[in-house]
Amino acid sequence: MPTIHPTAVVDPNAQIAESAVIGPFCVIGPKVKLADNVKLQSHVVLDGPLSIGKNTEIYPGAVLGKRTQDLKYSGGEGPVEIGADCMIREYVTVHQPTTPDGLTRIGDRCAILAYSHIAHDCRLGNGIIMSNSTNLAGHVIVEDDVVFGGLGGAHQFVRIGRGAMVGAMAKVVQDIIPFCLVEGNPASPRAVNKVGMERHDFDKTSITVAQQAFKVIFRSGIRLKEAIDAIRKENGDDRCAQIIIDFLEADSNRGIARPQHPVKGSIDK
């Protein structure tokens, strides 16, 4: 049997793995699924449909799977999925999608730090770090290995590409291409996230390819389609180049964020 503190309120229809631990004063709804070794420390509220992957730990005050705040909501319950090996810190909120056929999802190995908010229909990949009080509006897509500094936010429908770094207090209003370090209000590219790429096993050649691609996209003065063609022609076989090309060719609701002012000595290096 799972370890359930006597003060916790757990609906009998919830599906709780035998190795799960539910701490004091937690409230678990009927459509919640907890996998092996999930740990709820205390005062956690889980509603559903919500599934949480193995080894994920949730800290006091987190509220996951409650109804969307979207004013377009007209009924129904859509699913929320949280992956394995995640850390969900104090007072994090994650909301249901707006429609029953939608999805709010957090991947594996994500660290969502205190007071952060993930709104309806957001899709987060694996290995993401959201520092304290990061807020994502609805329908935001965050690809693998993105890092957010604290107190920042993202507008509805933006995409943030793989391996990007979003600086503290940045306001993301347009898509951030992969491997980009952005900051400011509105957030704009400042440099290639070289340190992040090194941490995720991209070699020097791929880092150089990313730097060349950034120069073509942001400094050449050519149109985006022409920039994509140039990157493909020069480095199309490189894994990093293909990630950037795939991102640029995907549908965008908000357009691509570009530098607001010349930044000599950063992107061009």
Backbone hydrogen bonds, N-H to C=O, Kabsch-Sander energy under -0.5 kcal/mol:
donor,donor_aa,acceptor,acceptor_aa,energy
3,T,20,A,-2.3
4,I,2,P,-0.8
5,H,22,I,-2.6
8,A,5,H,-1.9
9,V,26,C,-3.2
10,V,8,A,-0.6
11,D,9,V,-0.5
11,D,28,I,-2.4
14,A,11,D,-1.7
15,Q,32,V,-2.7
16,I,14,A,-0.8
17,A,15,Q,-0.5
17,A,34,L,-1.9
20,A,17,A,-1.6
21,V,38,V,-2.8
22,I,3,T,-3.4
23,G,21,V,-0.5
23,G,40,L,-2.1
26,C,23,G,-1.1
27,V,44,V,-2.6
28,I,9,V,-3.0
29,G,46,L,-2.4
32,V,29,G,-0.9
33,K,50,L,-2.6
34,L,15,Q,-2.9
35,A,33,K,-0.5
35,A,52,I,-2.1
38,V,35,A,-1.5
39,K,56,T,-2.3
40,L,21,V,-2.9
41,Q,39,K,-0.6
41,Q,58,I,-2.8
43,H,24,P,-2.6
45,V,62,A,-2.4
46,L,27,V,-2.8
46,L,44,V,-0.5
47,D,64,L,-2.5
50,L,31,K,-2.2
51,S,80,V,-2.1
52,I,33,K,-2.4
53,G,82,I,-2.1
53,G,83,G,-0.7
55,N,36,D,-2.1
56,T,53,G,-1.2
57,E,86,C,-2.3
58,I,39,K,-2.9
59,Y,88,I,-3.0
61,G,42,S,-0.8
61,G,43,H,-0.6
62,A,59,Y,-1.5
63,V,92,V,-2.6
64,L,45,V,-2.4
65,G,94,V,-2.6
66,K,94,V,-0.8
73,Y,70,D,-1.7
74,S,98,T,-0.5
78,G,97,P,-0.5
80,V,49,P,-1.8
81,E,104,T,-2.6
82,I,51,S,-2.6
83,G,106,I,-1.5
83,G,107,G,-0.9
85,D,54,K,-2.8
87,M,110,C,-2.7
88,I,57,E,-2.7
89,R,87,M,-0.6
89,R,112,I,-3.1
91,Y,60,P,-1.2
92,V,89,R,-1.4
93,T,116,S,-2.0
94,V,63,V,-1.6
95,H,118,I,-2.1
96,Q,66,K,-2.9
102,G,99,T,-1.9
104,T,79,P,-1.9
105,R,122,C,-2.6
106,I,81,E,-2.7
107,G,125,G,-1.2
109,R,84,A,-2.8
111,A,128,I,-2.8
112,I,87,M,-2.9
112,I,110,C,-0.6
113,L,111,A,-0.7
113,L,130,M,-2.8
115,Y,90,E,-2.5
116,S,113,L,-1.4
117,H,134,T,-2.3
118,I,93,T,-2.6
119,A,117,H,-0.5
119,A,136,L,-1.6
122,C,119,A,-1.3
123,R,140,V,-2.4
124,L,105,R,-2.8
125,G,142,V,-2.2
127,G,108,D,-2.6
129,I,146,V,-2.2
130,M,111,A,-2.8
131,S,129,I,-0.6
131,S,148,F,-1.6
133,S,114,A,-2.4
134,T,131,S,-1.1
135,N,152,G,-2.1
136,L,117,H,-2.6
137,A,135,N,-0.5
137,A,154,A,-2.1
139,H,120,H,-2.1
140,V,137,A,-0.9
141,I,158,V,-2.3
142,V,123,R,-2.8
142,V,140,V,-0.5
143,E,160,I,-2.8
145,D,126,N,-2.8
146,V,143,E,-0.9
147,V,164,A,-2.1
148,F,129,I,-2.8
149,G,166,V,-3.1
151,L,132,N,-2.5
152,G,149,G,-0.7
153,G,170,A,-2.2
154,A,135,N,-1.9
155,H,172,V,-3.0
157,F,138,G,-1.7
158,V,155,H,-1.4
160,I,141,I,-2.6
161,G,159,R,-0.5
161,G,176,I,-3.4
163,G,144,D,-2.4
164,A,161,G,-1.6
165,M,180,C,-2.6
166,V,147,V,-3.1
167,G,165,M,-0.6
167,G,182,V,-3.0
169,M,150,G,-2.5
170,A,167,G,-1.6
171,K,184,G,-2.2
172,V,153,G,-2.9
172,V,170,A,-0.6
173,V,171,K,-0.7
175,D,255,G,-2.9
176,I,159,R,-2.6
177,I,175,D,-0.6
179,F,162,R,-2.5
180,C,177,I,-0.8
181,L,191,A,-3.0
182,V,165,M,-2.7
182,V,180,C,-0.6
183,E,188,S,-1.6
187,A,171,K,-3.2
188,S,183,E,-2.3
190,R,181,L,-3.1
191,A,181,L,-1.3
193,N,179,F,-2.2
194,K,192,V,-2.4
197,M,193,N,-2.2
198,E,194,K,-2.4
199,R,195,V,-2.2
200,H,196,G,-1.0
200,H,197,M,-0.5
201,D,198,E,-1.5
202,F,197,M,-2.4
207,I,203,D,-2.1
208,T,204,K,-2.3
209,V,205,T,-2.2
210,A,206,S,-2.4
211,Q,207,I,-2.2
212,Q,208,T,-2.5
213,A,209,V,-2.6
214,F,210,A,-2.4
215,K,211,Q,-1.8
216,V,212,Q,-2.1
217,I,213,A,-2.6
218,F,214,F,-2.8
219,R,215,K,-2.0
220,S,215,K,-0.7
220,S,216,V,-0.7
227,A,223,R,-2.3
228,I,224,L,-2.6
229,D,225,K,-2.3
230,A,226,E,-2.1
231,I,227,A,-2.5
232,R,228,I,-2.7
233,K,229,D,-2.4
234,E,230,A,-2.1
235,N,231,I,-3.0
236,G,232,R,-1.5
238,D,235,N,-2.1
242,Q,238,D,-2.1
243,I,239,R,-1.9
244,I,240,C,-2.0
245,I,241,A,-2.6
246,D,242,Q,-2.8
247,F,243,I,-1.9
248,L,244,I,-2.4
249,E,245,I,-2.1
250,A,246,D,-0.8
250,A,247,F,-0.7
253,N,157,F,-0.5
257,A,175,D,-3.1
266,S,263,V,-1.1
267,I,263,V,-0.6
269,K,266,S,-1.0
